[in-house]
Amino acid sequence: MGLAFRNTPDGYRLEVSRRMDAPPDVLWDLLTDTTRWPEWGPSVRAVECDRRYVEAGTRGRVRVSEAAGGVWVPFVVTSCADHRWTWEVGVPTVALVRNALDLSPTVPATGHRVEPAGRGCRVVFELPPLAVGYAVVCRRALATLEEMAHER
């Protein structure tokens, strides 16, 4: 399990990572399949989404665990390319963008990426600096993802 501060395409982040003996595509599938998020994400209880697999612009909402309030939180996937995706969550703000109302959430959330590593891969969660306390949850999620990858 790795823990390090690094510069990412979204700025300085705490990276929580785990090397796994599983094909990168298997882990990428698990990370991007919204129907699987409650299985590996300790803070996610349910997902409502406009797509099963995320891509840039995907919108939906997640129901967080009771420990986090048990509320539904809107999200939008801000990027999804090269085995890396990021999103924003939170109470949407109303803004006028190109003469249309934009209800996008504006709080950066954990980024996710998969990197080939030898015969397996390295899965990385990128946490914004203000969310470093979430590293414990990410470590648990990475362990669960590895278990799920081996069940496939």
C-alpha atoms as an extended CHARMM CRD file, in Angstrom:
* protein
*
       152  EXT
         1         1  MET       CA              0.0000000000        0.0000000000        0.0000000000  PROA      1               0.0000000000
         2         2  GLY       CA              1.4460000000        3.3540000000       -1.0000000000  PROA      2               0.0000000000
         3         3  LEU       CA              0.8200000000        6.8230000000        0.3680000000  PROA      3               0.0000000000
         4         4  ALA       CA              2.4820000000        9.8990000000       -1.1560000000  PROA      4               0.0000000000
         5         5  PHE       CA              1.8030000000       13.5220000000       -2.0720000000  PROA      5               0.0000000000
         6         6  ARG       CA              2.2250000000       14.0800000000       -5.8170000000  PROA      6               0.0000000000
         7         7  ASN       CA              1.3810000000       16.5730000000       -8.5000000000  PROA      7               0.0000000000
         8         8  THR       CA             -1.4680000000       15.2570000000      -10.7050000000  PROA      8               0.0000000000
         9         9  PRO       CA             -3.2670000000       16.7770000000      -13.7100000000  PROA      9               0.0000000000
        10        10  ASP       CA             -5.6450000000       18.2940000000      -11.1140000000  PROA      10              0.0000000000
        11        11  GLY       CA             -2.8970000000       19.6980000000       -8.8980000000  PROA      11              0.0000000000
        12        12  TYR       CA             -1.2770000000       18.5050000000       -5.7010000000  PROA      12              0.0000000000
        13        13  ARG       CA             -3.0030000000       15.3780000000       -4.3010000000  PROA      13              0.0000000000
        14        14  LEU       CA             -2.4530000000       12.6610000000       -1.7420000000  PROA      14              0.0000000000
        15        15  GLU       CA             -2.1740000000        9.3930000000       -3.6390000000  PROA      15              0.0000000000
        16        16  VAL       CA             -3.3280000000        6.2210000000       -1.9400000000  PROA      16              0.0000000000
        17        17  SER       CA             -2.2690000000        3.2540000000       -4.0630000000  PROA      17              0.0000000000
        18        18  ARG       CA             -2.0360000000       -0.5060000000       -4.1090000000  PROA      18              0.0000000000
        19        19  ARG       CA             -0.1960000000       -2.8120000000       -6.4590000000  PROA      19              0.0000000000
        20        20  MET       CA             -2.4430000000       -5.6970000000       -7.5370000000  PROA      20              0.0000000000
        21        21  ASP       CA             -1.8520000000       -8.9750000000       -9.2800000000  PROA      21              0.0000000000
        22        22  ALA       CA             -4.7850000000       -8.5200000000      -11.6480000000  PROA      22              0.0000000000
        23        23  PRO       CA             -5.2280000000       -7.2650000000      -15.2210000000  PROA      23              0.0000000000
        24        24  PRO       CA             -5.5910000000       -3.4670000000      -15.4480000000  PROA      24              0.0000000000
        25        25  ASP       CA             -8.7650000000       -3.7760000000      -17.5360000000  PROA      25              0.0000000000
        26        26  VAL       CA            -10.4840000000       -5.7790000000      -14.7810000000  PROA      26              0.0000000000
        27        27  LEU       CA             -9.7820000000       -3.0460000000      -12.2310000000  PROA      27              0.0000000000
        28        28  TRP       CA            -10.7520000000       -0.3020000000      -14.6640000000  PROA      28              0.0000000000
        29        29  ASP       CA            -14.0680000000       -2.0550000000      -15.2590000000  PROA      29              0.0000000000
        30        30  LEU       CA            -14.7380000000       -2.2280000000      -11.5050000000  PROA      30              0.0000000000
        31        31  LEU       CA            -13.8250000000        1.4450000000      -10.9890000000  PROA      31              0.0000000000
        32        32  THR       CA            -15.9650000000        2.7720000000      -13.8250000000  PROA      32              0.0000000000
        33        33  ASP       CA            -19.0470000000        0.5400000000      -13.3890000000  PROA      33              0.0000000000
        34        34  THR       CA            -21.4440000000        2.6080000000      -11.2600000000  PROA      34              0.0000000000
        35        35  THR       CA            -23.4610000000       -0.4970000000      -10.3450000000  PROA      35              0.0000000000
        36        36  ARG       CA            -20.3670000000       -1.8970000000       -8.5800000000  PROA      36              0.0000000000
        37        37  TRP       CA            -19.4310000000        1.2110000000       -6.5330000000  PROA      37              0.0000000000
        38        38  PRO       CA            -21.4180000000        0.1680000000       -3.4290000000  PROA      38              0.0000000000
        39        39  GLU       CA            -19.5670000000       -3.1730000000       -3.4370000000  PROA      39              0.0000000000
        40        40  TRP       CA            -16.0940000000       -1.6720000000       -3.0890000000  PROA      40              0.0000000000
        41        41  GLY       CA            -16.7210000000        1.8640000000       -1.8220000000  PROA      41              0.0000000000
        42        42  PRO       CA            -17.1540000000        1.8720000000        1.9770000000  PROA      42              0.0000000000
        43        43  SER       CA            -18.8480000000        5.2850000000        1.9070000000  PROA      43              0.0000000000
        44        44  VAL       CA            -21.2400000000        4.5190000000       -1.0030000000  PROA      44              0.0000000000
        45        45  ARG       CA            -24.5520000000        2.7980000000       -0.2540000000  PROA      45              0.0000000000
        46        46  ALA       CA            -26.3530000000        3.3380000000       -3.5890000000  PROA      46              0.0000000000
        47        47  VAL       CA            -25.9190000000        5.0330000000       -6.9630000000  PROA      47              0.0000000000
        48        48  GLU       CA            -28.3950000000        6.5860000000       -9.3760000000  PROA      48              0.0000000000
        49        49  CYS       CA            -26.7510000000        7.4730000000      -12.6570000000  PROA      49              0.0000000000
        50        50  ASP       CA            -27.5030000000        8.2720000000      -16.2790000000  PROA      50              0.0000000000
        51        51  ARG       CA            -24.9510000000        5.6520000000      -17.4140000000  PROA      51              0.0000000000
        52        52  ARG       CA            -23.6240000000        2.3670000000      -16.1220000000  PROA      52              0.0000000000
        53        53  TYR       CA            -19.9960000000        3.1120000000      -17.0570000000  PROA      53              0.0000000000
        54        54  VAL       CA            -18.6640000000        6.5920000000      -16.3740000000  PROA      54              0.0000000000
        55        55  GLU       CA            -17.3080000000        8.8920000000      -19.0210000000  PROA      55              0.0000000000
        56        56  ALA       CA            -16.6710000000       12.6260000000      -19.0150000000  PROA      56              0.0000000000
        57        57  GLY       CA            -19.9710000000       14.3880000000      -18.3050000000  PROA      57              0.0000000000
        58        58  THR       CA            -21.6660000000       11.4530000000      -16.5660000000  PROA      58              0.0000000000
        59        59  ARG       CA            -24.0960000000       12.7490000000      -13.9400000000  PROA      59              0.0000000000
        60        60  GLY       CA            -25.8650000000       11.1110000000      -11.0720000000  PROA      60              0.0000000000
        61        61  ARG       CA            -26.0090000000       10.9030000000       -7.3340000000  PROA      61              0.0000000000
        62        62  VAL       CA            -24.6210000000        8.6340000000       -4.6480000000  PROA      62              0.0000000000
        63        63  ARG       CA            -26.1590000000        7.8060000000       -1.3300000000  PROA      63              0.0000000000
        64        64  VAL       CA            -23.4170000000        8.0190000000        1.2610000000  PROA      64              0.0000000000
        65        65  SER       CA            -23.1290000000        5.7790000000        4.3010000000  PROA      65              0.0000000000
        66        66  GLU       CA            -25.0440000000        6.5490000000        7.4580000000  PROA      66              0.0000000000
        67        67  ALA       CA            -21.7400000000        7.5750000000        9.0750000000  PROA      67              0.0000000000
        68        68  ALA       CA            -21.5360000000       10.3320000000        6.4510000000  PROA      68              0.0000000000
        69        69  GLY       CA            -25.1860000000       11.3440000000        6.9000000000  PROA      69              0.0000000000
        70        70  GLY       CA            -26.9580000000        8.8300000000        4.6670000000  PROA      70              0.0000000000
        71        71  VAL       CA            -27.9010000000       11.5790000000        2.2100000000  PROA      71              0.0000000000
        72        72  TRP       CA            -27.9610000000       11.6060000000       -1.5770000000  PROA      72              0.0000000000
        73        73  VAL       CA            -25.0940000000       13.6430000000       -3.0310000000  PROA      73              0.0000000000
        74        74  PRO       CA            -25.0550000000       14.7640000000       -6.6770000000  PROA      74              0.0000000000
        75        75  PHE       CA            -21.9620000000       14.1710000000       -8.8090000000  PROA      75              0.0000000000
        76        76  VAL       CA            -20.5550000000       14.8630000000      -12.2460000000  PROA      76              0.0000000000
        77        77  VAL       CA            -17.5820000000       13.0860000000      -13.8290000000  PROA      77              0.0000000000
        78        78  THR       CA            -15.2110000000       15.8450000000      -14.9190000000  PROA      78              0.0000000000
        79        79  SER       CA            -12.6870000000       13.7360000000      -16.8440000000  PROA      79              0.0000000000
        80        80  CYS       CA            -12.3420000000       10.1630000000      -18.0080000000  PROA      80              0.0000000000
        81        81  ALA       CA             -9.4420000000        9.1630000000      -20.2470000000  PROA      81              0.0000000000
        82        82  ASP       CA             -6.3410000000        6.9790000000      -20.2850000000  PROA      82              0.0000000000
        83        83  HSD       CA             -7.5070000000        4.8150000000      -17.3540000000  PROA      83              0.0000000000
        84        84  ARG       CA             -8.0870000000        7.8570000000      -15.1060000000  PROA      84              0.0000000000
        85        85  TRP       CA            -11.3420000000        9.4780000000      -14.0690000000  PROA      85              0.0000000000
        86        86  THR       CA            -12.2000000000       12.3540000000      -11.7480000000  PROA      86              0.0000000000
        87        87  TRP       CA            -15.4100000000       13.7900000000      -10.4250000000  PROA      87              0.0000000000
        88        88  GLU       CA            -16.9600000000       16.5810000000       -8.4100000000  PROA      88              0.0000000000
        89        89  VAL       CA            -19.5910000000       16.0700000000       -5.7410000000  PROA      89              0.0000000000
        90        90  GLY       CA            -21.7140000000       18.1200000000       -3.3940000000  PROA      90              0.0000000000
        91        91  VAL       CA            -24.6010000000       20.4820000000       -3.3240000000  PROA      91              0.0000000000
        92        92  PRO       CA            -24.9640000000       21.8420000000       -6.8280000000  PROA      92              0.0000000000
        93        93  THR       CA            -24.5620000000       25.5560000000       -7.3760000000  PROA      93              0.0000000000
        94        94  VAL       CA            -26.5480000000       27.4480000000       -9.9500000000  PROA      94              0.0000000000
        95        95  ALA       CA            -24.5410000000       29.3220000000      -12.5550000000  PROA      95              0.0000000000
        96        96  LEU       CA            -25.2750000000       30.7100000000      -15.9860000000  PROA      96              0.0000000000
        97        97  VAL       CA            -22.9620000000       29.0460000000      -18.5060000000  PROA      97              0.0000000000
        98        98  ARG       CA            -23.3590000000       29.7660000000      -22.2270000000  PROA      98              0.0000000000
        99        99  ASN       CA            -26.8840000000       31.1180000000      -21.6240000000  PROA      99              0.0000000000
       100       100  ALA       CA            -27.9970000000       27.9580000000      -19.7970000000  PROA      100             0.0000000000
       101       101  LEU       CA            -28.3130000000       27.0660000000      -16.1410000000  PROA      101             0.0000000000
       102       102  ASP       CA            -25.4800000000       24.8720000000      -14.8880000000  PROA      102             0.0000000000
       103       103  LEU       CA            -26.2790000000       22.8230000000      -11.7720000000  PROA      103             0.0000000000
       104       104  SER       CA            -22.8890000000       21.1020000000      -11.5570000000  PROA      104             0.0000000000
       105       105  PRO       CA            -21.4680000000       20.0780000000       -8.1980000000  PROA      105             0.0000000000
       106       106  THR       CA            -18.2950000000       22.0250000000       -7.4540000000  PROA      106             0.0000000000
       107       107  VAL       CA            -16.3440000000       20.1230000000       -4.7720000000  PROA      107             0.0000000000
       108       108  PRO       CA            -13.4530000000       18.0550000000       -6.2070000000  PROA      108             0.0000000000
       109       109  ALA       CA            -13.6410000000       14.4370000000       -5.0580000000  PROA      109             0.0000000000
       110       110  THR       CA            -11.3240000000       11.4460000000       -5.2020000000  PROA      110             0.0000000000
       111       111  GLY       CA             -9.6890000000       10.7580000000       -8.5720000000  PROA      111             0.0000000000
       112       112  HSD       CA             -9.2100000000        7.1530000000       -9.7110000000  PROA      112             0.0000000000
       113       113  ARG       CA             -6.6520000000        5.6180000000      -12.0350000000  PROA      113             0.0000000000
       114       114  VAL       CA             -5.1870000000        2.2810000000      -13.0750000000  PROA      114             0.0000000000
       115       115  GLU       CA             -1.5970000000        1.8850000000      -14.2520000000  PROA      115             0.0000000000
       116       116  PRO       CA             -0.0420000000       -1.2620000000      -15.7240000000  PROA      116             0.0000000000
       117       117  ALA       CA              2.6960000000       -2.6190000000      -13.4290000000  PROA      117             0.0000000000
       118       118  GLY       CA              4.5320000000       -5.7710000000      -14.4390000000  PROA      118             0.0000000000
       119       119  ARG       CA              2.0130000000       -8.6050000000      -14.8090000000  PROA      119             0.0000000000
       120       120  GLY       CA             -0.5570000000       -6.6980000000      -12.7580000000  PROA      120             0.0000000000
       121       121  CYS       CA             -1.3970000000       -3.1020000000      -12.1110000000  PROA      121             0.0000000000
       122       122  ARG       CA             -1.3240000000       -0.2790000000       -9.6210000000  PROA      122             0.0000000000
       123       123  VAL       CA             -4.6380000000        1.3010000000       -8.6170000000  PROA      123             0.0000000000
       124       124  VAL       CA             -4.4280000000        4.8600000000       -7.3330000000  PROA      124             0.0000000000
       125       125  PHE       CA             -6.9300000000        7.0910000000       -5.5650000000  PROA      125             0.0000000000
       126       126  GLU       CA             -6.0750000000       10.8130000000       -5.7160000000  PROA      126             0.0000000000
       127       127  LEU       CA             -7.3710000000       12.8170000000       -2.7590000000  PROA      127             0.0000000000
       128       128  PRO       CA             -7.6540000000       16.6040000000       -2.6810000000  PROA      128             0.0000000000
       129       129  PRO       CA             -5.5400000000       18.0580000000        0.1540000000  PROA      129             0.0000000000
       130       130  LEU       CA             -8.5720000000       18.8420000000        2.3170000000  PROA      130             0.0000000000
       131       131  ALA       CA             -9.7180000000       15.2000000000        2.1200000000  PROA      131             0.0000000000
       132       132  VAL       CA             -6.5710000000       13.4970000000        3.4550000000  PROA      132             0.0000000000
       133       133  GLY       CA             -8.6030000000       11.9810000000        6.3040000000  PROA      133             0.0000000000
       134       134  TYR       CA            -10.3910000000        9.9290000000        3.6430000000  PROA      134             0.0000000000
       135       135  ALA       CA             -7.1770000000        7.9420000000        3.0080000000  PROA      135             0.0000000000
       136       136  VAL       CA             -8.2820000000        5.2580000000        5.5020000000  PROA      136             0.0000000000
       137       137  VAL       CA            -11.4980000000        4.7150000000        3.5400000000  PROA      137             0.0000000000
       138       138  CYS       CA             -9.5300000000        4.5380000000        0.2780000000  PROA      138             0.0000000000
       139       139  ARG       CA             -7.1760000000        1.9020000000        1.6830000000  PROA      139             0.0000000000
       140       140  ARG       CA            -10.1720000000       -0.2420000000        2.5770000000  PROA      140             0.0000000000
       141       141  ALA       CA            -11.6630000000        0.2910000000       -0.8930000000  PROA      141             0.0000000000
       142       142  LEU       CA             -8.3990000000       -0.7710000000       -2.5510000000  PROA      142             0.0000000000
       143       143  ALA       CA             -8.2730000000       -3.9850000000       -0.5130000000  PROA      143             0.0000000000
       144       144  THR       CA            -11.8720000000       -4.7610000000       -1.4790000000  PROA      144             0.0000000000
       145       145  LEU       CA            -11.1690000000       -4.0260000000       -5.1560000000  PROA      145             0.0000000000
       146       146  GLU       CA             -8.2860000000       -6.4720000000       -5.1170000000  PROA      146             0.0000000000
       147       147  GLU       CA            -10.5200000000       -9.1730000000       -3.6240000000  PROA      147             0.0000000000
       148       148  MET       CA            -13.1880000000       -8.5010000000       -6.2460000000  PROA      148             0.0000000000
       149       149  ALA       CA            -10.6250000000       -8.6570000000       -9.0710000000  PROA      149             0.0000000000
       150       150  HSD       CA             -9.4970000000      -12.0960000000       -7.9150000000  PROA      150             0.0000000000
       151       151  GLU       CA            -13.1010000000      -13.3660000000       -7.8610000000  PROA      151             0.0000000000
       152       152  ARG       CA            -13.4940000000      -12.6520000000      -11.6030000000  PROA      152             0.0000000000
